[in-house]
Amino acid sequence: MEKELLTLTTIQKLSDKIKNEEVSPLELVEVCLERIKKFNPSLNSFITVLGDEARKDAATAEKEIRQGLYIGPLHGIPFSIKDVIYAEGVRCTAGSKIMANYNSKIDATSVAKMKTAGTILIGTNNTHEFACGITNVNPHFGSSKNPWDTSKLSGGSSGGSAVAVAASMVPVSLATDTSGSIRVPSALCGVVGLKPTYGRVSKYGIVDLAPSLDHVGCITRSVWDAAAILQTIAGHDPLDPTSINKQVPDYTKNINRIKPKMSVGIPKEYFFYYLQPEVGKVFHKFIDTIKSSDIASVSDISIPESDKIYESWRPLRLGESAEIHSKWLQTRPEDYGEDVRKMLLNGMQVTAVDYIKAHKFRRELRSSFIEILEKVDALVMPTTIITAPGFDEPTVSVNDKTFEIYQALSRNTIGFDSTGLPAISIPAGLTKDNLPVGVQIIGAPFEEEKILSIAYAYECINDSLTKFMPPLH
């Protein structure tokens, strides 16, 4: 395989070549580092690059594989982490001025599991400050830029992670999702973003944003790759009290065992009230494809509790974030970016009544979704109601309604953070301006296999891996 093509492929293909010693981990790391050096100055995806450390770990992996000690499909694969996830001895800034010089003393459980699987940490990815936003506009480290059009937002707060994977600087990045922070930038950048069920992956070792809503997941170039990463990082962790002790299936095997025909539901309420026309067009083409290809039967379904989506999320997201940052808000308010400080101060206004109601609403909303998911295997909708907006667009108008960018980008994702249901965003098409559109697939709790199966079946017939390659130069 030509060197420049190494990072343009998937973990699934790379792992076979590494196992057979056709590609060495050191060679793969060098290509990633070369690509980071070439594209990071314009895309601003990485905050910290661990060149020497990655080369050393790659040499170790190469030696192990030559000695016949191959661990599995992630052995020798480089990865990055959103800069709110701890890795021992590595600077973790959380994209902030306040933590700019903090060096982690621990590995997050997800990072430790990746290392045990033989992966090689190559750096940390840019994020919205403290993961407290969805644009990835960052006043401290600069903003990550969309590789499809650098005048457009990458989305966030895992924007640097999505850009790194979309631009093939690294095959996978671990990231977090509280309002849609994995799925939104994945949709805007044309990659795969997986948010597992709340409790499926340990949150130990991350910079908390809103603990009731925070999830750890991954961003990859393919669905199989996402399944392989979930296989590695999932499982009970006694260090995380929200972690669920539930058996982890073999996702990479089971995504091929899709039953003869799955069933998907399209919600009648909320998710389709406001859509840019081209987003709607790509979504309906996606539906036509899964129907005509016999991947799934499709039916319209009703979600009676959909009016509670926003209020099941907002008080939890704002209130918990404000509590976490209360000390720094009092002692270092000037060190926050203006948008983050404003959001945290808004969180200070959340009342106990609002907060308690939000927990009540989320339980009711979750029950409503679970009841529906007993009748269909999954729900589908566009990941975002708009494509990537420009840096100079504070608002966007859709169907004669004006949205702030945060509201527009997170509208279709927040409900699955408050309910904790597993969700995957996959690239489904491009607009006439060559901007990606993502489709979101939602499953019942701990049924990641179903959403991965549907996504994988679609990806196989959609030629996604060649279609969603940004025009980088």
C-alpha positions in Angstrom: 0.0 0.0 0.0 1.4 3.4 -1.0 2.4 5.5 2.0 0.0 8.4 1.3 -2.9 6.0 1.1 -2.3 4.4 4.5 -4.4 6.9 6.5 -7.0 7.2 3.8 -8.3 3.7 4.6 -10.0 2.0 7.5 -8.8 0.3 10.7 -10.4 -2.9 9.3 -8.1 -2.9 6.3 -5.1 -1.5 8.1 -5.3 -4.2 10.8 -5.0 -7.0 8.3 -2.0 -5.4 6.7 -0.4 -4.9 10.1 -1.1 -8.4 11.2 0.4 -9.8 8.0 3.4 -7.4 8.4 2.7 -5.7 5.1 2.5 -2.4 7.0 4.4 -1.6 10.1 3.0 0.5 13.0 6.0 2.8 12.8 5.3 3.4 9.1 1.7 4.2 9.8 2.6 6.6 12.7 5.0 8.4 10.5 2.4 8.9 7.8 -0.1 10.2 10.3 2.5 12.6 11.7 3.3 13.8 8.2 -0.3 14.4 7.5 -0.8 16.3 10.8 2.2 18.4 9.9 0.7 19.1 6.5 -2.9 19.8 7.3 -3.1 20.8 11.0 -1.8 24.4 10.4 -4.9 25.1 8.2 -7.4 22.9 10.0 -6.3 23.3 13.7 -7.4 19.9 14.7 -4.7 19.0 17.2 -3.7 20.9 20.4 -0.9 18.5 21.4 1.0 16.1 19.1 3.0 13.3 20.7 5.5 12.6 17.9 8.4 11.1 19.9 6.1 9.1 22.2 4.1 7.7 19.4 7.2 6.6 17.5 8.5 4.9 20.6 5.2 3.1 21.2 5.0 2.1 17.5 8.4 0.6 17.6 7.3 -1.5 20.6 4.2 -2.6 18.8 6.2 -3.5 15.7 8.6 -5.6 17.8 5.7 -7.4 19.5 4.0 -8.2 16.2 7.3 -9.5 14.6 7.6 -11.8 17.7 4.2 -13.3 17.0 2.5 -11.4 19.9 -0.2 -9.8 17.8 -3.0 -8.8 20.2 -5.9 -8.0 17.8 -7.3 -5.6 15.2 -6.3 -2.4 17.1 -2.7 -3.5 17.6 -0.4 -0.8 16.1 -3.3 1.5 15.2 -2.7 5.2 16.0 -5.5 7.1 17.8 -6.1 10.5 19.2 -8.3 11.8 22.1 -10.4 14.8 22.5 -8.6 17.2 24.8 -11.0 16.6 27.8 -9.9 12.9 28.1 -7.0 12.2 30.4 -3.9 10.3 29.3 -1.1 9.8 31.9 1.7 12.3 31.4 -0.1 14.1 28.6 -1.2 17.7 28.8 -5.0 18.0 29.0 -6.1 21.6 28.4 -9.9 21.1 28.0 -9.4 23.7 25.3 -9.2 26.3 28.1 -6.9 28.9 29.5 -7.6 27.7 33.0 -6.2 24.1 32.4 -3.7 25.1 29.7 -0.7 23.7 31.6 -2.3 20.8 33.3 -0.6 17.4 32.8 -2.7 14.4 33.6 -1.6 12.0 36.3 -3.9 9.2 35.1 -5.2 7.4 32.1 -9.0 7.6 31.5 -10.4 4.0 31.6 -11.2 4.3 27.9 -7.6 5.3 27.1 -6.2 2.5 29.3 -8.3 0.0 27.4 -7.2 1.4 24.1 -3.5 1.1 25.2 -4.1 -2.5 26.4 -5.5 -3.3 22.9 -2.1 -2.1 21.5 -3.1 1.2 20.1 -0.7 4.2 19.9 -1.7 7.6 21.2 -0.6 10.3 18.8 -2.1 13.4 20.2 -5.0 15.4 21.7 -7.7 17.1 19.6 -9.0 20.6 19.7 -12.4 21.2 21.5 -14.8 23.9 22.4 -13.6 25.3 25.7 -14.4 22.8 28.5 -16.6 21.0 25.8 -19.1 23.7 26.6 -20.4 24.5 23.2 -21.1 23.0 19.8 -19.2 25.2 17.3 -15.6 24.6 18.3 -14.9 28.3 18.1 -12.2 28.5 20.7 -10.7 31.9 21.8 -7.7 30.2 23.5 -6.4 27.6 21.0 -8.1 28.8 17.8 -11.0 27.2 16.1 -10.9 23.9 14.2 -12.1 24.2 10.6 -14.2 22.0 8.4 -12.0 20.1 6.0 -14.7 20.3 3.3 -14.7 24.1 3.4 -12.5 25.9 5.9 -14.9 28.9 6.0 -17.4 26.6 7.7 -17.6 25.3 11.2 -16.4 21.8 12.1 -19.1 21.5 14.7 -18.3 20.6 18.3 -17.4 20.2 20.9 -15.5 17.2 19.5 -14.7 19.2 16.4 -11.0 18.6 16.4 -11.6 14.8 16.7 -14.0 14.8 13.7 -11.6 17.0 11.6 -8.7 14.7 12.4 -10.5 11.6 11.2 -12.2 13.3 8.2 -8.8 14.7 7.0 -7.3 11.2 7.6 -4.7 12.5 10.1 -5.6 9.6 12.4 -8.0 6.6 11.9 -9.9 7.1 15.2 -10.4 9.6 18.0 -12.1 9.0 21.3 -14.5 11.8 22.2 -17.3 12.9 24.4 -21.0 13.7 23.8 -23.2 15.7 26.1 -25.5 17.6 23.7 -24.4 15.9 20.4 -20.7 16.6 20.6 -19.7 13.4 18.8 -22.5 13.2 16.3 -22.8 16.9 15.3 -19.2 17.3 14.1 -19.2 13.8 12.6 -22.3 14.8 10.5 -20.8 18.2 9.4 -17.4 16.6 8.6 -18.7 13.4 6.8 -17.5 10.7 9.3 -19.0 8.1 11.6 -19.8 9.2 15.2 -20.9 6.7 17.8 -22.4 7.7 21.2 -23.1 4.4 23.1 -25.8 3.9 25.7 -25.2 5.8 28.9 -23.3 3.5 31.2 -21.9 1.3 28.4 -18.5 3.1 28.4 -16.7 4.3 31.5 -16.5 8.1 32.0 -13.7 7.8 34.5 -10.9 10.1 33.6 -12.7 12.8 31.6 -13.2 16.5 32.4 -16.9 16.5 33.5 -19.3 18.8 31.7 -22.8 17.6 32.9 -22.4 14.1 34.5 -26.0 13.1 34.0 -25.6 13.6 30.2 -21.9 13.0 29.5 -21.0 10.0 27.3 -17.7 8.7 26.0 -17.7 7.3 22.4 -15.6 7.5 19.2 -15.3 9.0 15.8 -14.1 6.8 12.9 -14.1 6.6 9.1 -16.2 3.4 9.0 -18.9 1.6 11.0 -16.8 -1.5 11.4 -14.1 0.6 12.9 -16.6 2.1 15.4 -17.8 -1.4 16.3 -14.1 -2.4 17.0 -13.5 0.6 19.2 -16.7 0.1 21.1 -15.7 -3.6 21.6 -12.5 -2.3 23.2 -13.7 0.5 25.4 -17.1 -0.9 26.6 -17.7 -2.7 29.8 -18.2 -2.1 33.5 -15.8 0.0 35.4 -15.9 0.1 39.3 -14.2 3.6 39.0 -17.3 5.0 37.4 -20.5 4.7 39.5 -22.7 5.2 36.4 -21.1 2.3 34.6 -23.4 -0.6 34.0 -22.3 -4.2 34.6 -23.6 -5.8 31.4 -22.0 -8.3 29.1 -20.3 -6.7 26.0 -21.3 -8.4 22.7 -18.8 -9.1 19.9 -19.8 -6.1 17.8 -17.5 -6.6 14.9 -18.9 -10.1 14.3 -22.5 -9.3 15.0 -22.9 -6.3 12.7 -22.7 -8.9 9.8 -25.5 -10.9 11.4 -28.3 -8.5 10.5 -31.6 -10.3 10.6 -33.4 -10.7 7.2 -35.0 -7.3 7.5 -34.8 -4.7 10.3 -37.6 -2.2 11.0 -37.0 1.5 11.4 -39.4 4.2 12.5 -39.4 7.8 11.4 -40.8 10.1 14.1 -43.7 12.3 13.0 -43.0 15.0 15.7 -40.2 17.4 16.4 -37.3 16.1 14.4 -38.6 17.1 11.0 -40.4 20.4 11.8 -37.4 22.4 10.6 -35.0 21.1 8.0 -32.9 22.8 5.3 -34.3 21.4 2.0 -31.0 19.7 1.0 -30.8 18.0 4.3 -34.3 16.7 3.8 -33.5 15.6 0.3 -30.5 13.5 1.4 -32.4 12.0 4.3 -35.3 10.9 2.0 -32.7 9.4 -0.4 -31.3 7.5 2.5 -34.8 6.1 3.3 -35.3 5.1 -0.3 -32.0 3.3 -0.3 -32.6 1.2 2.9 -36.1 0.3 1.6 -35.1 -0.6 -1.9 -32.1 -2.6 -0.6 -34.2 -4.5 1.8 -32.1 -3.3 4.7 -35.1 -2.3 6.7 -38.8 -1.7 6.5 -39.9 1.8 7.2 -42.9 3.2 9.1 -43.9 6.5 10.6 -44.2 6.6 14.3 -45.5 9.0 16.9 -43.5 10.2 20.0 -46.1 11.7 22.4 -43.5 13.1 24.8 -41.4 14.9 22.2 -42.4 18.3 23.6 -40.3 17.4 26.6 -37.0 17.0 24.7 -35.6 20.4 25.3 -36.7 20.8 28.9 -35.4 17.3 29.7 -31.9 18.4 28.7 -31.5 22.1 29.3 -31.6 22.4 33.1 -29.4 19.3 33.5 -26.8 20.6 30.9 -26.7 24.2 32.2 -27.2 23.5 35.9 -24.7 20.7 36.3 -22.1 22.6 34.2 -22.5 25.7 36.4 -22.1 23.6 39.6 -18.9 22.0 38.3 -17.4 25.4 37.3 -18.8 27.4 40.3 -15.4 27.9 42.0 -13.6 29.1 38.9 -16.5 31.3 38.0 -16.0 33.0 41.3 -12.2 33.2 41.2 -11.3 33.2 37.5 -14.3 34.5 35.5 -12.1 36.5 33.1 -10.3 33.4 32.0 -13.3 31.9 30.3 -14.3 32.7 26.7 -17.3 35.0 26.6 -19.7 32.4 25.2 -18.8 29.8 27.8 -18.9 32.2 30.7 -22.3 33.4 29.6 -23.6 29.8 29.3 -22.2 28.9 32.8 -23.8 32.0 34.3 -27.1 31.1 32.7 -26.7 27.7 34.4 -26.5 29.5 37.8 -30.1 30.6 37.2 -31.4 27.1 36.9 -33.7 26.5 39.9 -34.0 23.3 41.9 -37.6 23.0 40.7 -36.4 23.2 37.0 -33.7 20.6 37.7 -36.0 18.1 39.4 -38.6 18.6 36.6 -35.9 17.9 34.0 -35.1 14.5 35.6 -38.8 13.7 35.6 -39.2 14.7 32.0 -36.1 12.7 30.9 -37.6 9.5 32.6 -40.9 10.1 30.8 -39.2 10.8 27.5 -37.0 7.7 27.9 -40.0 5.5 28.6 -41.7 6.9 25.6 -38.8 6.1 23.3 -38.3 2.6 24.8 -41.9 1.8 24.3 -41.6 2.7 20.6 -38.3 0.8 20.3 -40.2 -2.3 21.4 -42.1 -2.1 18.1 -39.2 -1.1 15.7 -35.5 -1.9 15.8 -34.4 1.7 15.4 -35.4 5.3 14.9 -33.9 7.4 12.1 -33.7 11.2 11.5 -31.2 13.7 10.2 -28.4 14.2 12.6 -28.5 18.0 12.2 -31.2 20.2 10.6 -28.6 22.2 8.8 -25.3 21.7 7.1 -22.1 23.3 8.4 -22.7 27.0 8.9 -20.1 29.7 8.3 -18.0 31.2 11.1 -19.8 34.5 10.5 -23.3 33.1 11.0 -24.5 33.6 14.6 -28.0 32.5 13.6 -29.7 30.5 10.8 -33.2 30.7 9.4 -35.0 27.5 8.6 -38.6 27.4 7.5 -39.1 31.0 8.6 -37.8 30.3 12.1 -34.6 31.8 13.3 -32.3 29.6 15.4 -29.1 30.4 17.3 -26.4 28.1 15.8 -26.2 26.0 19.0 -29.9 25.4 18.9 -29.9 24.5 15.3 -27.0 22.1 15.5 -28.1 20.3 18.6 -31.8 20.2 18.1 -31.9 16.6 16.9 -29.2 15.2 19.2 -29.9 16.5 22.7 -32.9 14.1 23.3 -30.6 11.1 23.1 -28.2 12.5 25.7 -31.0 13.1 28.2 -32.4 9.7 27.6 -29.0 7.9 27.3 -30.1 5.9 24.2 -27.3 4.7 21.8 -27.0 6.8 18.7 -24.8 6.7 15.6 -24.4 9.4 12.9 -23.3 8.2 9.5 -22.5 10.2 6.4 -25.4 9.9 3.9 -24.8 12.4 1.1 -23.5 15.7 0.0 -25.2 19.0 -0.9 -24.7 20.8 -4.2 -22.1 22.9 -2.3 -20.3 19.6 -1.5 -21.0 19.7 2.3 -21.8 16.4 4.1 -25.2 15.5 5.6 -25.5 13.0 8.4 -28.2 10.6 9.3 -28.7 9.5 12.9 -29.8 6.0 13.9 -31.1 5.4 17.4 -31.5 2.2 19.3 -33.0 0.9 22.6 -30.6 0.8 25.6 -27.6 -1.5 25.1 -28.7 -2.5 21.6 -25.8 -0.9 19.8 -25.6 -4.0 17.6 -28.8 -3.1 15.9 -27.9 0.5 15.0 -24.4 -0.6 14.0 -25.9 -3.4 11.8 -28.2 -0.9 10.0 -25.4 1.6 9.6 -23.0 -1.0 8.3 -25.4 -2.5 5.8 -26.1 1.0 4.4 -22.4 2.0 4.4 -21.6 -1.1 2.3 -24.0 -0.2 -0.5 -23.4 3.6 -0.3 -19.7 3.5 -1.1 -19.2 5.9 1.9 -15.5 5.4 2.2 -14.6 6.8 -1.2 -17.5 9.3 -1.4 -16.8 11.2 1.8 -13.2 12.3 1.2 -12.8 16.0 1.7 -11.0 18.0 -1.1 -7.8 18.6 0.8 -4.7 19.9 -1.0 
